Amino acid sequence: MFIARKHILLIIYIICAAVTDVVAKENDTLAVPAESVGLRSAESLSRADSSQYDVSRKKGNILIKAAKSVLRFFSPEVNDEYIEPQRYNFTAMAQVTNTDDYFVLRGERENSISLSPKRKLKVGPFFGWRWLFFGYTFNVNSLEMSHSNVDINTSLYTPAVGIDFVYRNLGEGYQIRDFKLKNYGSIDYFKGMTTNSLDIDILSINAYYALNSKKYSQQAVFNQTNRQIRSAGSWIVGTGYNQCRVSMDWVRFHDELSKALPSNSPSQEFNDSALFFKNLSYRSIPFSLGYGFNWAFAKHWTCGAQLLGSLSYMWSKGDAYNQKVGIETIIKDFRFSNFTFDGTIRVGVVWNNSRWFAGANAIYHTYHYHQSHLEADNIFGTLNLYFGFNFWRK
């Protein structure tokens, strides 16, 4: 009995130990998943936040890299043996500007009209921050000029890129410079006569890039923010968009001519149908190639010039076009005869000792339009005289 009882007690002890172990394991099993679930959820949340942060950081890095690439494109590093960068943050300047404009219409019968508005002399202050210049000019002869005319001509120069923006709406004050008829030649009666029957609207946006901007500075001559301390040149490429609209009131123009003729003059007929358009609009996309050179001929002195030729594709709409001209129409009406050659010239001279500067520059553009019965040439530009100083050293 004792043995049996002993075995029974041993068996009971083993069973109790086994049950206790199973319960402990079950408790551990029940407890561990709760903790592990909590740990896993926290870990997964941390990984999700980390992945979102990595995505945001990558996007931020891409934007930063893109911004740096754009900045390097507009403002690449320069060779300080050739170019001395601007040492100051701000610029104050006074400028005098003379504006020229010349417009010629020629018909198929060797008749032509040459016109230009009255010369405008404008003065005004300018304030600059690095690349950007802001200012306002007013006409010295504003009492004689029409306030309906709009004339905006501005340029932006970075170390590598230059941008010209021109918008001109000239509706009054055109003077006849020359008036030629095939059968009569040049008619002196009309020279110097003012006509208000012509309205010209010009929009021009052109951008160009200097390929050797490490040694050649456009800003040195045309923006006064850098100094060219050794002579250098560069090839220049560019493109843009040009638009010109011409409207003519021929009835009014005929009345103005009749009043200008002396009472005893013989009657003169002007019946070139090619010139009798009411509205003429032409647009062009130029592809430019040229060369610029800066000559550092003395201490603090630089003389520079740029000459660019543009091969432009031109399309037009006149009285026969009442619909809008789109890409399909341009492709459909494509002709090699629509290509034309235009040009831009810039020259300037400047004295600049980093703190004070003074100089002059001139920028002129030429545009040519032609079709089977009509040709139009437009030359316009500005001559600028300026002086100023830089301040707030970097």
C-alpha positions, 0 to 999 in steps of 0.5 A: 500500500505504501508503495502504491500510495507512493506511486499514486502521490508521484503520479499526482505530483507529476500531473500537478506539475504538468498542469502547472507548466501548461497553465504557465505556458498558456499564460505566457502564450496569452501575455506574449501575443499582447505584448508582441502585437503592441511592439509590432504595431509600434514598430510598423507605425515607426516604419510607416512614418519613416517611409513617409519621411523618406518620401518627403525628403526625397521629394524635397531633395529633388526640388532642391536639386532642380532649383540648384540646376536652374540657378546654375543654368542662369548663374553659372560659376565665373572665372574670376581672372576674367570677371569680377562679380558684383560686390554689392547687393543694391544699385541706384541709377539715373537713366536717360533714354531716347527711343527710335522707331521706323516703319516702312510699307511697300506695295507691288507697284513700287509705292511706299510709305515710311513713318516713324513716331516723334522721338521720345526722350525719357528720364527716370530713376532705377533701383536694382537688386542683383539681377533685377532692375525696377524703375520708371521713366517719363517723357520730357516732351509728354505734353506733346505726346499722346497718353494713349501710347504705351511703350514698355522696353525692358531687359533682364541679364544674368551671367548666362541668360539675357531676356528682352521684353518689348511691348509697344502700342503706338496709335497717334503721332506718326510722322511721314518720313517719305511718301513715294508713288511710282509715277511721281517719285517722292512727294515732298508735300507729305514729309513731316506730316503727322497722321493719326490713321495708323495704329501699330501694336508690337509684342516681342519676347526674346531670350538668349544664352551665352555659351562662354559665360564663365569668361564673358559677361553680358552684365558688365556692359548691359547691366553694370552688375559685374566687371569684365577685367580681361577681354573675352567673347562668346557665341550666343544662341537664342529664341523667342516670339514676336508679334506685330499688328498694323491697322490703317484707316485709309479714308482718314489717311486720304483726307489727311493727305488732301488737306496737306496738298496746296490748293494749286497742286495737281491731283495725285492718285494713290491706288495701290490695292496691295497697300489698302489693307485694313488689318494686318497681323503677323507673328514669328518664332526666331532662332538666333545665333550670334557672337558677343565680345567685351574689350577691357581696353583700360582700367575700369573701362569695358566696351562691348558689342553683340550681333545676332542674326535670326532665322524666323518662321513667320505666319500672318492673318489679314483681311482674308483671315477671320478665324484664329490661326492655330497650329494646324493652320500653320502646318497646313500653310507651311512654306519655305518662303515664310522664313525671313531674316531679322537681326539684333545689335547691342553696343555699349561702353561703361566705366565701372570701379565696382562702387560707381559706374557710368556709361551708354548702350544702344539696343536695336532690333530689325524685323521684316515681313513679306508676302506676294504683294506687300512688304513691311520693315520695322526697326526700333531701338533705344539709346541709354545714358546712365550713371549710378552707384552700388551699396550694401556690400555683400 
